[in-house]
Amino acid sequence: MKRSLFLFISLAILGLTSCSAVKEIQELIEPPPPPTSTTSPVKEKEQRKLFPIKQNGKYGYINKTGKILIRPRFDRVKDFSEGLAAVKIGDRWGYINEKGEMAIKAEFDSVLRFSEGLAPVKKIGQRWGYINEKGEMVIQPQFEDAVYFSEGLARVTIDGNWGYIDQTGKIVIKPEYAGQTGRGFFVDGLAAVRVGTAYEYGYIDRTGEVVIEPKYDFAGDFINGLARVQIGDRWGYIDKTGTEVIRAQFEFSQDFSEGLAAVKIDEKYGYIDVSGKRVIQPEYDFAGNFSEGFVEVRIDEKYGYINAANEMVIEPEFDNAFAFSNGIAEAWVEGNKGYIDKIGRFVWNVSN
Protein backbone atom coordinates (compact mmCIF):
# COMPACT_ATOMS: atom_id res chain seq x y z
CA MET A 1 0.00 0.00 0.00
CA LYS A 2 2.83 2.37 0.86
CA ARG A 3 4.53 1.57 -2.46
CA SER A 4 1.31 2.22 -4.42
CA LEU A 5 0.72 5.53 -2.66
CA PHE A 6 4.31 6.60 -3.25
CA LEU A 7 4.13 5.79 -6.95
CA PHE A 8 0.80 7.54 -7.31
CA ILE A 9 2.15 10.73 -5.74
CA SER A 10 5.38 10.51 -7.73
CA LEU A 11 3.58 10.20 -11.04
CA ALA A 12 1.11 12.92 -10.15
CA ILE A 13 4.07 15.22 -9.58
CA LEU A 14 5.57 14.10 -12.88
CA GLY A 15 2.31 14.88 -14.64
CA LEU A 16 2.09 11.54 -16.36
CA THR A 17 -0.16 8.50 -16.17
CA SER A 18 -0.85 7.21 -12.67
CA CYS A 19 0.86 4.09 -11.46
CA SER A 20 -0.14 0.59 -12.51
CA ALA A 21 -0.48 -0.53 -8.91
CA VAL A 22 -3.63 1.57 -8.60
CA LYS A 23 -4.92 1.09 -12.13
CA GLU A 24 -7.69 -1.28 -11.07
CA ILE A 25 -8.93 1.03 -8.31
CA GLN A 26 -8.87 4.04 -10.63
CA GLU A 27 -10.76 2.13 -13.35
CA LEU A 28 -13.50 1.29 -10.89
CA ILE A 29 -13.75 4.85 -9.56
CA GLU A 30 -13.23 6.77 -12.76
CA PRO A 31 -12.40 4.68 -15.85
CA PRO A 32 -9.85 6.50 -18.01
CA PRO A 33 -9.83 6.74 -21.79
CA PRO A 34 -8.35 3.39 -22.84
CA PRO A 35 -5.19 2.78 -24.85
CA THR A 36 -6.01 0.84 -28.02
CA SER A 37 -4.33 -0.46 -31.13
CA THR A 38 -6.70 1.63 -33.24
CA THR A 39 -6.27 5.31 -33.97
CA SER A 40 -8.34 6.45 -31.03
CA PRO A 41 -8.94 10.19 -30.69
CA VAL A 42 -9.42 9.65 -26.96
CA LYS A 43 -5.75 9.05 -26.44
CA GLU A 44 -4.13 8.88 -29.81
CA LYS A 45 -1.32 6.36 -29.91
CA GLU A 46 1.22 8.19 -32.00
CA GLN A 47 4.47 6.41 -32.72
CA ARG A 48 6.41 7.94 -29.86
CA LYS A 49 9.85 9.28 -30.66
CA LEU A 50 10.66 10.96 -27.37
CA PHE A 51 10.14 9.75 -23.80
CA PRO A 52 10.18 11.86 -20.61
CA ILE A 53 12.97 11.30 -18.08
CA LYS A 54 14.12 12.92 -14.85
CA GLN A 55 17.75 13.69 -14.06
CA ASN A 56 19.09 15.75 -11.18
CA GLY A 57 15.64 17.09 -10.37
CA LYS A 58 14.87 18.28 -13.90
CA TYR A 59 12.98 16.73 -16.79
CA GLY A 60 13.95 16.14 -20.39
CA TYR A 61 13.49 13.52 -23.10
CA ILE A 62 15.30 10.48 -24.48
CA ASN A 63 14.83 8.46 -27.66
CA LYS A 64 14.05 4.74 -27.65
CA THR A 65 17.74 3.82 -27.35
CA GLY A 66 18.09 5.82 -24.14
CA LYS A 67 20.00 8.73 -25.69
CA ILE A 68 19.15 12.14 -24.26
CA LEU A 69 17.81 14.30 -27.10
CA ILE A 70 16.34 17.13 -25.04
CA ARG A 71 18.46 18.11 -22.05
CA PRO A 72 16.69 17.89 -18.66
CA ARG A 73 15.96 21.50 -17.74
CA PHE A 74 12.21 21.64 -17.12
CA ASP A 75 10.29 21.46 -13.85
CA ARG A 76 7.63 19.15 -15.27
CA VAL A 77 6.87 17.68 -18.68
CA LYS A 78 4.15 15.82 -20.54
CA ASP A 79 4.19 13.52 -23.56
CA PHE A 80 4.54 14.80 -27.10
CA SER A 81 1.45 15.01 -29.27
CA GLU A 82 1.34 16.34 -32.83
CA GLY A 83 4.98 17.39 -32.53
CA LEU A 84 4.60 19.47 -29.37
CA ALA A 85 4.94 18.72 -25.65
CA ALA A 86 3.79 20.72 -22.66
CA VAL A 87 6.62 21.69 -20.29
CA LYS A 88 6.59 23.60 -17.03
CA ILE A 89 9.09 26.34 -16.24
CA GLY A 90 8.66 27.65 -12.74
CA ASP A 91 4.90 27.80 -12.20
CA ARG A 92 3.86 28.25 -15.85
CA TRP A 93 3.31 25.86 -18.74
CA GLY A 94 4.29 26.25 -22.37
CA TYR A 95 5.13 23.93 -25.28
CA ILE A 96 8.36 22.79 -26.92
CA ASN A 97 8.97 21.20 -30.30
CA GLU A 98 10.86 17.95 -30.90
CA LYS A 99 14.15 19.86 -31.02
CA GLY A 100 13.57 21.10 -27.48
CA GLU A 101 12.93 24.67 -28.64
CA MET A 102 10.20 26.74 -27.01
CA ALA A 103 7.40 26.81 -29.56
CA ILE A 104 4.76 28.43 -27.33
CA LYS A 105 5.69 30.71 -24.46
CA ALA A 106 5.27 29.37 -20.91
CA GLU A 107 2.40 31.56 -19.71
CA PHE A 108 -0.39 29.14 -18.82
CA ASP A 109 -1.56 27.83 -15.47
CA SER A 110 -2.96 24.56 -16.89
CA VAL A 111 -2.60 22.88 -20.27
CA LEU A 112 -3.54 19.68 -22.10
CA ARG A 113 -2.07 18.02 -25.16
CA PHE A 114 -2.72 18.99 -28.78
CA SER A 115 -5.36 17.13 -30.76
CA GLU A 116 -6.55 17.98 -34.26
CA GLY A 117 -4.36 21.09 -34.19
CA LEU A 118 -5.73 22.61 -30.99
CA ALA A 119 -4.92 22.41 -27.27
CA PRO A 120 -7.00 23.42 -24.22
CA VAL A 121 -5.22 25.98 -22.01
CA LYS A 122 -6.03 28.08 -18.99
CA LYS A 123 -4.42 31.13 -17.42
CA ILE A 124 -4.79 32.12 -13.77
CA GLY A 125 -8.09 33.88 -13.23
CA GLN A 126 -9.42 32.84 -16.62
CA ARG A 127 -11.49 30.00 -18.00
CA TRP A 128 -10.42 27.38 -20.50
CA GLY A 129 -9.92 28.23 -24.15
CA TYR A 130 -8.03 26.69 -27.09
CA ILE A 131 -4.79 27.67 -28.80
CA ASN A 132 -3.38 26.60 -32.14
CA GLU A 133 0.14 25.35 -32.78
CA LYS A 134 1.38 28.93 -33.07
CA GLY A 135 0.11 29.70 -29.57
CA GLU A 136 -2.73 31.89 -30.87
CA MET A 137 -5.96 31.82 -28.85
CA VAL A 138 -8.43 30.68 -31.50
CA ILE A 139 -11.30 29.78 -29.15
CA GLN A 140 -11.56 32.39 -26.41
CA PRO A 141 -11.49 31.40 -22.71
CA GLN A 142 -15.10 30.75 -21.68
CA PHE A 143 -15.40 27.18 -20.43
CA GLU A 144 -15.32 25.79 -16.89
CA ASP A 145 -13.59 22.71 -18.26
CA ALA A 146 -12.36 21.65 -21.68
CA VAL A 147 -10.72 18.56 -23.14
CA TYR A 148 -9.31 17.19 -26.36
CA PHE A 149 -10.94 17.25 -29.77
CA SER A 150 -12.07 13.96 -31.23
CA GLU A 151 -13.71 13.56 -34.62
CA GLY A 152 -14.01 17.34 -34.92
CA LEU A 153 -15.77 17.93 -31.60
CA ALA A 154 -14.56 18.72 -28.08
CA ARG A 155 -16.38 18.26 -24.79
CA VAL A 156 -16.63 21.46 -22.76
CA THR A 157 -18.39 22.34 -19.51
CA ILE A 158 -20.80 25.25 -19.22
CA ASP A 159 -22.77 25.85 -16.01
CA GLY A 160 -21.77 22.44 -14.74
CA ASN A 161 -22.96 20.43 -17.76
CA TRP A 162 -21.20 18.94 -20.76
CA GLY A 163 -21.76 20.13 -24.28
CA TYR A 164 -19.74 19.95 -27.49
CA ILE A 165 -18.09 22.59 -29.65
CA ASP A 166 -16.59 22.46 -33.12
CA GLN A 167 -13.16 23.81 -34.02
CA THR A 168 -14.51 27.33 -34.40
CA GLY A 169 -15.80 27.28 -30.83
CA LYS A 170 -19.44 27.06 -31.89
CA ILE A 171 -21.67 24.99 -29.60
CA VAL A 172 -23.04 22.18 -31.76
CA ILE A 173 -24.46 19.97 -28.99
CA LYS A 174 -25.97 21.94 -26.14
CA PRO A 175 -24.60 21.35 -22.64
CA GLU A 176 -26.98 18.93 -20.93
CA TYR A 177 -24.82 15.96 -19.98
CA ALA A 178 -22.96 15.00 -16.82
CA GLY A 179 -20.77 12.11 -15.75
CA GLN A 180 -17.22 11.13 -15.05
CA THR A 181 -14.26 13.27 -15.99
CA GLY A 182 -12.43 11.68 -18.90
CA ARG A 183 -15.55 10.33 -20.60
CA GLY A 184 -17.65 11.67 -23.45
CA PHE A 185 -15.19 11.56 -26.35
CA PHE A 186 -16.44 10.75 -29.82
CA VAL A 187 -15.04 7.48 -31.11
CA ASP A 188 -16.30 5.83 -34.26
CA GLY A 189 -19.12 8.36 -34.48
CA LEU A 190 -20.55 7.83 -30.99
CA ALA A 191 -19.91 9.25 -27.53
CA ALA A 192 -20.84 7.71 -24.20
CA VAL A 193 -22.74 10.24 -22.06
CA ARG A 194 -24.77 10.32 -18.87
CA VAL A 195 -28.32 11.30 -19.75
CA GLY A 196 -30.89 12.63 -17.31
CA THR A 197 -30.82 12.62 -13.53
CA ALA A 198 -30.34 8.86 -13.16
CA TYR A 199 -26.77 7.63 -13.05
CA GLU A 200 -27.13 5.86 -16.39
CA TYR A 201 -25.09 6.05 -19.58
CA GLY A 202 -26.09 5.84 -23.21
CA TYR A 203 -24.64 6.99 -26.53
CA ILE A 204 -25.21 10.01 -28.73
CA ASP A 205 -24.14 10.68 -32.29
CA ARG A 206 -22.43 13.84 -33.57
CA THR A 207 -25.77 15.63 -33.90
CA GLY A 208 -26.57 15.00 -30.23
CA GLU A 209 -29.25 12.43 -30.98
CA VAL A 210 -29.47 9.54 -28.50
CA VAL A 211 -28.83 6.39 -30.53
CA ILE A 212 -28.38 3.88 -27.68
CA GLU A 213 -30.73 4.47 -24.77
CA PRO A 214 -29.22 5.30 -21.37
CA LYS A 215 -29.43 2.16 -19.25
CA TYR A 216 -25.86 1.36 -18.29
CA ASP A 217 -23.99 2.00 -15.04
CA PHE A 218 -20.93 2.66 -17.18
CA ALA A 219 -20.33 2.85 -20.92
CA GLY A 220 -16.94 2.81 -22.63
CA ASP A 221 -15.76 3.81 -26.08
CA PHE A 222 -16.43 1.75 -29.19
CA ILE A 223 -13.24 0.02 -30.30
CA ASN A 224 -13.54 -1.96 -33.53
CA GLY A 225 -17.31 -1.96 -33.16
CA LEU A 226 -17.51 -3.11 -29.52
CA ALA A 227 -17.87 -1.15 -26.29
CA ARG A 228 -17.65 -2.42 -22.74
CA VAL A 229 -20.63 -1.64 -20.53
CA GLN A 230 -21.51 -2.19 -16.89
CA ILE A 231 -24.94 -3.54 -15.94
CA GLY A 232 -25.34 -3.73 -12.21
CA ASP A 233 -22.19 -5.35 -10.88
CA ARG A 234 -21.28 -7.15 -14.12
CA TRP A 235 -19.49 -6.10 -17.30
CA GLY A 236 -20.05 -7.13 -20.89
CA TYR A 237 -19.87 -5.75 -24.44
CA ILE A 238 -22.37 -4.24 -26.87
CA ASP A 239 -22.23 -3.42 -30.57
CA LYS A 240 -23.26 -0.10 -32.16
CA THR A 241 -26.90 -1.14 -32.32
CA GLY A 242 -26.93 -1.56 -28.54
CA THR A 243 -27.10 -5.35 -28.82
CA GLU A 244 -25.36 -7.18 -25.98
CA VAL A 245 -22.99 -9.37 -28.00
CA ILE A 246 -20.92 -10.58 -25.04
CA ARG A 247 -23.13 -11.12 -22.01
CA ALA A 248 -22.49 -9.00 -18.92
CA GLN A 249 -20.88 -11.69 -16.80
CA PHE A 250 -17.49 -10.34 -15.75
CA GLU A 251 -16.47 -8.71 -12.48
CA PHE A 252 -14.59 -6.13 -14.53
CA SER A 253 -13.42 -5.70 -18.11
CA GLN A 254 -11.02 -3.68 -20.25
CA ASP A 255 -11.42 -2.43 -23.81
CA PHE A 256 -10.37 -4.61 -26.71
CA SER A 257 -6.84 -4.09 -27.97
CA GLU A 258 -5.21 -6.13 -30.71
CA GLY A 259 -8.26 -8.38 -30.74
CA LEU A 260 -8.24 -9.28 -27.04
CA ALA A 261 -9.77 -7.82 -23.88
CA ALA A 262 -8.84 -8.39 -20.26
CA VAL A 263 -11.71 -9.59 -18.08
CA LYS A 264 -11.93 -10.35 -14.38
CA ILE A 265 -13.35 -13.70 -13.28
CA ASP A 266 -13.23 -14.93 -9.68
CA GLU A 267 -10.80 -12.17 -8.68
CA LYS A 268 -8.32 -13.03 -11.47
CA TYR A 269 -7.74 -11.56 -14.93
CA GLY A 270 -7.61 -13.40 -18.24
CA TYR A 271 -8.44 -12.51 -21.85
CA ILE A 272 -11.31 -13.08 -24.25
CA ASP A 273 -11.52 -12.62 -28.02
CA VAL A 274 -14.24 -10.66 -29.84
CA SER A 275 -16.55 -13.69 -29.78
CA GLY A 276 -16.35 -13.81 -25.99
CA LYS A 277 -14.26 -16.99 -25.97
CA ARG A 278 -11.63 -17.27 -23.26
CA VAL A 279 -8.23 -17.41 -24.92
CA ILE A 280 -6.10 -16.78 -21.82
CA GLN A 281 -7.47 -18.26 -18.62
CA PRO A 282 -7.87 -15.97 -15.60
CA GLU A 283 -4.64 -16.30 -13.61
CA TYR A 284 -3.34 -12.75 -13.14
CA ASP A 285 -3.93 -10.21 -10.38
CA PHE A 286 -4.09 -7.43 -12.96
CA ALA A 287 -3.92 -7.31 -16.75
CA GLY A 288 -3.65 -4.33 -19.10
CA ASN A 289 -4.20 -3.66 -22.80
CA PHE A 290 -2.11 -5.25 -25.52
CA SER A 291 0.32 -3.00 -27.37
CA GLU A 292 2.92 -4.10 -29.93
CA GLY A 293 2.15 -7.73 -29.13
CA PHE A 294 2.89 -7.45 -25.40
CA VAL A 295 0.80 -6.68 -22.34
CA GLU A 296 1.68 -6.00 -18.72
CA VAL A 297 0.31 -8.40 -16.12
CA ARG A 298 0.68 -8.57 -12.36
CA ILE A 299 1.46 -11.68 -10.36
CA ASP A 300 1.26 -10.98 -6.63
CA GLU A 301 3.08 -7.65 -6.32
CA LYS A 302 5.25 -7.78 -9.46
CA TYR A 303 4.63 -6.91 -13.09
CA GLY A 304 5.90 -8.69 -16.16
CA TYR A 305 4.80 -9.05 -19.79
CA ILE A 306 3.08 -11.81 -21.74
CA ASN A 307 2.30 -12.21 -25.42
CA ALA A 308 -0.98 -13.26 -27.02
CA ALA A 309 -0.01 -16.91 -26.63
CA ASN A 310 0.19 -16.36 -22.85
CA GLU A 311 3.95 -16.84 -22.84
CA MET A 312 5.81 -14.87 -20.18
CA VAL A 313 8.20 -12.93 -22.40
CA ILE A 314 9.52 -10.60 -19.67
CA GLU A 315 9.60 -12.01 -16.16
CA PRO A 316 7.56 -10.29 -13.41
CA GLU A 317 10.20 -8.25 -11.60
CA PHE A 318 8.85 -4.70 -11.76
CA ASP A 319 6.87 -2.78 -9.16
CA ASN A 320 4.99 -1.00 -11.93
CA ALA A 321 4.76 -1.39 -15.71
CA PHE A 322 3.05 0.21 -18.69
CA ALA A 323 2.32 -0.46 -22.36
CA PHE A 324 5.00 -0.63 -25.03
CA SER A 325 5.34 2.22 -27.49
CA ASN A 326 7.90 2.27 -30.28
CA GLY A 327 9.69 -0.71 -28.78
CA ILE A 328 10.13 0.41 -25.18
CA ALA A 329 7.93 0.54 -22.09
CA GLU A 330 7.95 2.47 -18.83
CA ALA A 331 8.79 0.28 -15.83
CA TRP A 332 9.44 1.02 -12.16
CA VAL A 333 11.71 -0.59 -9.59
CA GLU A 334 11.75 0.56 -5.95
CA GLY A 335 10.05 3.84 -6.82
CA ASN A 336 12.45 4.65 -9.67
CA LYS A 337 11.21 5.04 -13.23
CA GLY A 338 13.01 3.58 -16.22
CA TYR A 339 12.35 2.26 -19.72
CA ILE A 340 12.85 -1.32 -20.86
CA ASP A 341 13.10 -2.90 -24.30
CA LYS A 342 11.30 -6.04 -25.43
CA ILE A 343 13.77 -8.37 -23.78
CA GLY A 344 13.32 -6.63 -20.45
CA ARG A 345 16.65 -4.78 -20.58
CA PHE A 346 16.74 -1.23 -19.24
CA VAL A 347 17.59 1.35 -21.89
CA TRP A 348 17.20 4.04 -19.24
CA ASN A 349 17.13 3.77 -15.45
CA VAL A 350 17.89 5.90 -12.44
CA SER A 351 21.63 5.29 -12.77
CA ASN A 352 21.59 7.23 -16.02
C-alpha positions in Angstrom: 0.0 0.0 0.0 2.8 2.4 0.9 4.5 1.6 -2.5 1.3 2.2 -4.4 0.7 5.5 -2.7 4.3 6.6 -3.2 4.1 5.8 -6.9 0.8 7.5 -7.3 2.2 10.7 -5.7 5.4 10.5 -7.7 3.6 10.2 -11.0 1.1 12.9 -10.1 4.1 15.2 -9.6 5.6 14.1 -12.9 2.3 14.9 -14.6 2.1 11.5 -16.4 -0.2 8.5 -16.2 -0.8 7.2 -12.7 0.9 4.1 -11.5 -0.1 0.6 -12.5 -0.5 -0.5 -8.9 -3.6 1.6 -8.6 -4.9 1.1 -12.1 -7.7 -1.3 -11.1 -8.9 1.0 -8.3 -8.9 4.0 -10.6 -10.8 2.1 -13.3 -13.5 1.3 -10.9 -13.7 4.8 -9.6 -13.2 6.8 -12.8 -12.4 4.7 -15.8 -9.8 6.5 -18.0 -9.8 6.7 -21.8 -8.3 3.4 -22.8 -5.2 2.8 -24.9 -6.0 0.8 -28.0 -4.3 -0.5 -31.1 -6.7 1.6 -33.2 -6.3 5.3 -34.0 -8.3 6.4 -31.0 -8.9 10.2 -30.7 -9.4 9.6 -27.0 -5.8 9.0 -26.4 -4.1 8.9 -29.8 -1.3 6.4 -29.9 1.2 8.2 -32.0 4.5 6.4 -32.7 6.4 7.9 -29.9 9.9 9.3 -30.7 10.7 11.0 -27.4 10.1 9.7 -23.8 10.2 11.9 -20.6 13.0 11.3 -18.1 14.1 12.9 -14.9 17.8 13.7 -14.1 19.1 15.7 -11.2 15.6 17.1 -10.4 14.9 18.3 -13.9 13.0 16.7 -16.8 13.9 16.1 -20.4 13.5 13.5 -23.1 15.3 10.5 -24.5 14.8 8.5 -27.7 14.1 4.7 -27.7 17.7 3.8 -27.3 18.1 5.8 -24.1 20.0 8.7 -25.7 19.2 12.1 -24.3 17.8 14.3 -27.1 16.3 17.1 -25.0 18.5 18.1 -22.1 16.7 17.9 -18.7 16.0 21.5 -17.7 12.2 21.6 -17.1 10.3 21.5 -13.8 7.6 19.1 -15.3 6.9 17.7 -18.7 4.2 15.8 -20.5 4.2 13.5 -23.6 4.5 14.8 -27.1 1.4 15.0 -29.3 1.3 16.3 -32.8 5.0 17.4 -32.5 4.6 19.5 -29.4 4.9 18.7 -25.7 3.8 20.7 -22.7 6.6 21.7 -20.3 6.6 23.6 -17.0 9.1 26.3 -16.2 8.7 27.7 -12.7 4.9 27.8 -12.2 3.9 28.3 -15.8 3.3 25.9 -18.7 4.3 26.2 -22.4 5.1 23.9 -25.3 8.4 22.8 -26.9 9.0 21.2 -30.3 10.9 17.9 -30.9 14.1 19.9 -31.0 13.6 21.1 -27.5 12.9 24.7 -28.6 10.2 26.7 -27.0 7.4 26.8 -29.6 4.8 28.4 -27.3 5.7 30.7 -24.5 5.3 29.4 -20.9 2.4 31.6 -19.7 -0.4 29.1 -18.8 -1.6 27.8 -15.5 -3.0 24.6 -16.9 -2.6 22.9 -20.3 -3.5 19.7 -22.1 -2.1 18.0 -25.2 -2.7 19.0 -28.8 -5.4 17.1 -30.8 -6.5 18.0 -34.3 -4.4 21.1 -34.2 -5.7 22.6 -31.0 -4.9 22.4 -27.3 -7.0 23.4 -24.2 -5.2 26.0 -22.0 -6.0 28.1 -19.0 -4.4 31.1 -17.4 -4.8 32.1 -13.8 -8.1 33.9 -13.2 -9.4 32.8 -16.6 -11.5 30.0 -18.0 -10.4 27.4 -20.5 -9.9 28.2 -24.2 -8.0 26.7 -27.1 -4.8 27.7 -28.8 -3.4 26.6 -32.1 0.1 25.4 -32.8 1.4 28.9 -33.1 0.1 29.7 -29.6 -2.7 31.9 -30.9 -6.0 31.8 -28.8 -8.4 30.7 -31.5 -11.3 29.8 -29.2 -11.6 32.4 -26.4 -11.5 31.4 -22.7 -15.1 30.7 -21.7 -15.4 27.2 -20.4 -15.3 25.8 -16.9 -13.6 22.7 -18.3 -12.4 21.7 -21.7 -10.7 18.6 -23.1 -9.3 17.2 -26.4 -10.9 17.3 -29.8 -12.1 14.0 -31.2 -13.7 13.6 -34.6 -14.0 17.3 -34.9 -15.8 17.9 -31.6 -14.6 18.7 -28.1 -16.4 18.3 -24.8 -16.6 21.5 -22.8 -18.4 22.3 -19.5 -20.8 25.3 -19.2 -22.8 25.8 -16.0 -21.8 22.4 -14.7 -23.0 20.4 -17.8 -21.2 18.9 -20.8 -21.8 20.1 -24.3 -19.7 19.9 -27.5 -18.1 22.6 -29.6 -16.6 22.5 -33.1 -13.2 23.8 -34.0 -14.5 27.3 -34.4 -15.8 27.3 -30.8 -19.4 27.1 -31.9 -21.7 25.0 -29.6 -23.0 22.2 -31.8 -24.5 20.0 -29.0 -26.0 21.9 -26.1 -24.6 21.3 -22.6 -27.0 18.9 -20.9 -24.8 16.0 -20.0 -23.0 15.0 -16.8 -20.8 12.1 -15.7 -17.2 11.1 -15.0 -14.3 13.3 -16.0 -12.4 11.7 -18.9 -15.6 10.3 -20.6 -17.6 11.7 -23.5 -15.2 11.6 -26.4 -16.4 10.7 -29.8 -15.0 7.5 -31.1 -16.3 5.8 -34.3 -19.1 8.4 -34.5 -20.5 7.8 -31.0 -19.9 9.2 -27.5 -20.8 7.7 -24.2 -22.7 10.2 -22.1 -24.8 10.3 -18.9 -28.3 11.3 -19.8 -30.9 12.6 -17.3 -30.8 12.6 -13.5 -30.3 8.9 -13.2 -26.8 7.6 -13.0 -27.1 5.9 -16.4 -25.1 6.0 -19.6 -26.1 5.8 -23.2 -24.6 7.0 -26.5 -25.2 10.0 -28.7 -24.1 10.7 -32.3 -22.4 13.8 -33.6 -25.8 15.6 -33.9 -26.6 15.0 -30.2 -29.3 12.4 -31.0 -29.5 9.5 -28.5 -28.8 6.4 -30.5 -28.4 3.9 -27.7 -30.7 4.5 -24.8 -29.2 5.3 -21.4 -29.4 2.2 -19.3 -25.9 1.4 -18.3 -24.0 2.0 -15.0 -20.9 2.7 -17.2 -20.3 2.8 -20.9 -16.9 2.8 -22.6 -15.8 3.8 -26.1 -16.4 1.8 -29.2 -13.2 0.0 -30.3 -13.5 -2.0 -33.5 -17.3 -2.0 -33.2 -17.5 -3.1 -29.5 -17.9 -1.1 -26.3 -17.6 -2.4 -22.7 -20.6 -1.6 -20.5 -21.5 -2.2 -16.9 -24.9 -3.5 -15.9 -25.3 -3.7 -12.2 -22.2 -5.4 -10.9 -21.3 -7.1 -14.1 -19.5 -6.1 -17.3 -20.0 -7.1 -20.9 -19.9 -5.8 -24.4 -22.4 -4.2 -26.9 -22.2 -3.4 -30.6 -23.3 -0.1 -32.2 -26.9 -1.1 -32.3 -26.9 -1.6 -28.5 -27.1 -5.4 -28.8 -25.4 -7.2 -26.0 -23.0 -9.4 -28.0 -20.9 -10.6 -25.0 -23.1 -11.1 -22.0 -22.5 -9.0 -18.9 -20.9 -11.7 -16.8 -17.5 -10.3 -15.7 -16.5 -8.7 -12.5 -14.6 -6.1 -14.5 -13.4 -5.7 -18.1 -11.0 -3.7 -20.3 -11.4 -2.4 -23.8 -10.4 -4.6 -26.7 -6.8 -4.1 -28.0 -5.2 -6.1 -30.7 -8.3 -8.4 -30.7 -8.2 -9.3 -27.0 -9.8 -7.8 -23.9 -8.8 -8.4 -20.3 -11.7 -9.6 -18.1 -11.9 -10.3 -14.4 -13.3 -13.7 -13.3 -13.2 -14.9 -9.7 -10.8 -12.2 -8.7 -8.3 -13.0 -11.5 -7.7 -11.6 -14.9 -7.6 -13.4 -18.2 -8.4 -12.5 -21.8 -11.3 -13.1 -24.3 -11.5 -12.6 -28.0 -14.2 -10.7 -29.8 -16.6 -13.7 -29.8 -16.3 -13.8 -26.0 -14.3 -17.0 -26.0 -11.6 -17.3 -23.3 -8.2 -17.4 -24.9 -6.1 -16.8 -21.8 -7.5 -18.3 -18.6 -7.9 -16.0 -15.6 -4.6 -16.3 -13.6 -3.3 -12.7 -13.1 -3.9 -10.2 -10.4 -4.1 -7.4 -13.0 -3.9 -7.3 -16.8 -3.6 -4.3 -19.1 -4.2 -3.7 -22.8 -2.1 -5.3 -25.5 0.3 -3.0 -27.4 2.9 -4.1 -29.9 2.1 -7.7 -29.1 2.9 -7.4 -25.4 0.8 -6.7 -22.3 1.7 -6.0 -18.7 0.3 -8.4 -16.1 0.7 -8.6 -12.4 1.5 -11.7 -10.4 1.3 -11.0 -6.6 3.1 -7.6 -6.3 5.2 -7.8 -9.5 4.6 -6.9 -13.1 5.9 -8.7 -16.2 4.8 -9.0 -19.8 3.1 -11.8 -21.7 2.3 -12.2 -25.4 -1.0 -13.3 -27.0 0.0 -16.9 -26.6 0.2 -16.4 -22.9 3.9 -16.8 -22.8 5.8 -14.9 -20.2 8.2 -12.9 -22.4 9.5 -10.6 -19.7 9.6 -12.0 -16.2 7.6 -10.3 -13.4 10.2 -8.2 -11.6 8.8 -4.7 -11.8 6.9 -2.8 -9.2 5.0 -1.0 -11.9 4.8 -1.4 -15.7 3.0 0.2 -18.7 2.3 -0.5 -22.4 5.0 -0.6 -25.0 5.3 2.2 -27.5 7.9 2.3 -30.3 9.7 -0.7 -28.8 10.1 0.4 -25.2 7.9 0.5 -22.1 7.9 2.5 -18.8 8.8 0.3 -15.8 9.4 1.0 -12.2 11.7 -0.6 -9.6 11.8 0.6 -6.0 10.1 3.8 -6.8 12.4 4.6 -9.7 11.2 5.0 -13.2 13.0 3.6 -16.2 12.3 2.3 -19.7 12.9 -1.3 -20.9 13.1 -2.9 -24.3 11.3 -6.0 -25.4 13.8 -8.4 -23.8 13.3 -6.6 -20.4 16.6 -4.8 -20.6 16.7 -1.2 -19.2 17.6 1.4 -21.9 17.2 4.0 -19.2 17.1 3.8 -15.4 17.9 5.9 -12.4 21.6 5.3 -12.8 21.6 7.2 -16.0 
